[in-house]
Amino acid sequence: MCLSIQNTSPRLQISRKCASCMSTSSGAALALGISDHHKARLNNGNRRLTQWACPQRLLRYVATVTAEAMLTTMLAGSKKYRAVAELGKATDTLDVTGNVVEEKSYDHITKEAFEEKLKQFTGEIMQVPPLYSALKKDGQRMSVLLKQGQEVEAKPARPVTVYSLSLQDFSPPYFTIDVECGGGFYVRSLVDDLAKALSSCAHIKELTRTKQGQFTLEEHSLKEDRWTWTDISQALQPCPKPAGQQKNAKKAKSKYKPTSSESEGDNGDQND
């Protein structure tokens, strides 16, 4: 037995038919509770919505579309990172995984000077993405091309948003910062630019994402002994958004529209 799907508003009409003789055995409607957005997705995937499909395949497809919509909502909003960096050494990847390409003195940098310089990197700023990134050239990630020995030119500077930036620890050559930012932001580039502004160089030793959209590492992460439906459901409850975040994000978005080559596969620094 297979299902014939007919596009009827406000719900999908499903008739049970025999796959061999195509005779209708039941014309009862089945309300799947699919939103207009999901019906549009189904329409986009099929020129004619009326088609023969296995019920299990239909349910898997609906579940996938629903999960995709939920994931998009979960990942919306700002990101927050805690970065531990080392002054005096720069690497080609701007983090600890790369090769050291430059060394400079950092003895002249004071905590007061460091905190004062942070102010220049708050708000809407221009940032050059690192060469080793998810940005693509000719359909391939720049990081992959570099590992293959190909030459890659840096992407032009682009506007990014920093909602907050603070120094958590200063113990030269190491320092720790917290940064809350919008999409397409690279903490590696921030650390590199910050050190250059202080007449030195630096690279990231550790990078941890502590917030993604409505979810925080502290409030929504679960240890293995709490992997239950009840605990997971409670952990998925959203936390309040920062004041003024949406207003700043809309303002930044209206000023800059990335090209497909810039935005494809680019979500800034990843903790992986």
C-alpha positions, 0 to 999 in steps of 0.5 A: 500500500502507498499514499497519494498526497494531494495539496489541499488547504489547510491540510494535506489530503492523503488517500490510501491506494493500492500500488498495483491496481491504484484503487482507492481503499480509503479517502479519509483525510489525515491532518499532519499538522504541517505548517504553510512553510513546510508545505511550501518546502514540499511543493518546491521539492516536487513539481507536482505534489500529488505523487506516490510515496512510501508512508515511512519515506514521507514521515522521514521527509516531514521530520527532516524538514521540521528538524531543519526549521528547528535547527535554524531557529536554534542557531539564530542570534549572537554567539559568545566565545571564551578565548585563551591566547598567547602573545609573542607568537603568530601562526599561519592558521592564527591558532595553536594548530598552525606553524609559527611564522613570526615572533615579537616582544610583548613585554611593553604591553600592560593590562591597562593598555590592553583593556583600552585597546579592546574598545577599538574592537567593539561595535561595528568593525571591519575584519579580514577573514583568516586564510584558513577558513570555511570561505570558498574559492572556486567552490573549495574551502580556502583552508583545503586549497592552502593545505594542497599547496595552492596560493590563496589571496585573503578576502577583503575586509568586511563589516562584522558586529561585536556586541561585547568584549572584555578581558577576563585574565591577563598573565603574559604571555597568556590572556583570556577574553570573552567576546559576543559577536554576530555571524561571520565573525572570526575570533582568530582574526580578532586576536591577531588584529588586537596583538598587531594594534599593540605592536606585537603578535598572538595566536589562539590556544583555546577557543570555547563557544559558550553561547549560541543564540538562545542557548548557553553552555552553562545553562543548557549543556547536559552531563551524560547522567542527565540524558533523559527526555525530561532534562533535555526538554528543560535544557532546550528552554530559551534564555533571554536575548541581550538588550539591543542585540536585535536592533544592532543585528538588523542595522549591521545586516542592512549595511552589508549583504555578503556575496554567495562566495563569501557567505557559503559555508562561513559561520565564523570560528568553530570550536572543532 
